[in-house]
């Protein structure tokens, strides 16, 4: 079994799409995705600075587009295989849904554009953010997060939990971290996957009737509980509710372990999920795809 995984917000880096433009067809593909999203993704992926692409309204469509570009190039190596499973972390679940056949690329970009815009608006209501809690005992971490009134928004496995809440709550957590743990603030602009994102729900629910979901062609795992999602409509509904629900990437990795995954391929901008797999899926080879040359490595593994 091969797992194709798609990263979430915060994985983007300035200029990370530059090398991909040398691949025939990528420039036109990015233009198509840009038209669907209403953003110049080529510009943001090649010329914009770190602060610009940190903006939620830009970062999320950019990350999904990057995964779709690499995914289309990888597709010929996957289409005849029955041993492929897709999963994505947070906004990366939209990428995974598209690559598994649930959403068309155009619908995926329309969805992520609304998601990103509305989450950015929700984040602007009051100063909120997220912080990674590394190490510590699970009970101690949960108690420390709850004690300051924050939410455990991401359970990433491998000893990493991401807390989300107001800046004051995250400051209090950093000042009083759980025993044997450290708190690192993340470069995101809001308390994602918490009640702070509730204003984004209705615009996304309003978009759903305009989409044309299909049942996945390959297994697709849900961030909600790590379980396989078999229906297209159910997958889209889960994507909507995900904006306010914790991401259970640890549960996704548990499912990958149960499926006896033999190799993990992380699409660009890659690195975060490969790092989590090294701790949560020890011994399973993983490849981070960040350049066209990395894609060639994956093709050789799949051949």
Buried (B, 14 or more C-beta within 10 A) or exposed (E): BBBBBBBBBBBBEBEBBEBBBEBEEBEEBBEBBBEBBEBBBBBBBBEBEEEEBBBBBBBBBBBBBBBBBBBBBBEEBBEEEEBBBBBBBBBBBBBBBBBBBBBBBBBBBBBBBBBBBBBBBBBEEEEBBBBBBBBBEEEBBBEBBEEBEBBBBBBBBBBBBBBBBBBEBBBBBBEEBBEEBEBEBBEBBBBBBBEBBEBBBEBBEEBBEEBEBBBBBBBBBBBBBBEEBEBBBBBBBBBBBBBBBBBBBBBBBBBBEEBEBEBBBBBBBBBBBBBBBBEBBEEBEBBBBBBBEBBEBBBEBBE
